Amino acid sequence: MPFNRVLAVVSDDPSDINTISRAADIVRDDHGRLFVIYVIKVERSLPLDAEIEDQVARGEQVLHRSERLARLPRSDIDSQLLQAREVGPAVVHEAIVRDADAIVIGTSYPTEYGVFSLGSDIRYILEHAPCDVILWREHSGTAKPTARTARAARNGRAARAS
């Protein structure tokens, strides 16, 4: 299936490098267009269009870096800074508006209360996206190799059964 219109979500996370690289590879192979977005989450105490200079500057820096990383012709990439109350709904809305074939999003190894968790934004995107979603999760040295643990458990049971 060709992905002609791909939306890549960047967030100034270490996973942005692989997110942009993968998204650029997809559109390069299919001669498509890459839309890169950075969403500033605006607190409810502020108006949605509030000027948050430090976050805007950071977002623009991330978008410029993403454009350089993509290594695509200028006509094949478009970047946009968005302000929203929540990241997930903003990404899904943008995918609908841009008629995206895929969303590429990345994350570091996220934890909540010491346990692996994708968080509410990625969960929302996975549930509500109108297109394919490609999720890049960075490797973590603390990740537990569950396949090896399950195999060891099976071997232990088999040894006892003999």
Secondary structure as GFF3:
##gff-version 3
##sequence-region A 1 162
A	DSSP	beta_strand	5	10	.	.	.	ID=ss1
A	DSSP	alpha_helix	16	30	.	.	.	ID=ss2
A	DSSP	beta_strand	33	41	.	.	.	ID=ss3
A	DSSP	alpha_helix	53	70	.	.	.	ID=ss4
A	DSSP	three_ten_helix	74	76	.	.	.	ID=ss5
A	DSSP	beta_strand	77	84	.	.	.	ID=ss6
A	DSSP	alpha_helix	87	97	.	.	.	ID=ss7
A	DSSP	beta_strand	102	107	.	.	.	ID=ss8
A	DSSP	beta_strand	111	112	.	.	.	ID=ss9
A	DSSP	beta_strand	115	116	.	.	.	ID=ss10
A	DSSP	alpha_helix	119	128	.	.	.	ID=ss11
A	DSSP	beta_strand	132	137	.	.	.	ID=ss12
A	DSSP	alpha_helix	146	161	.	.	.	ID=ss13
###
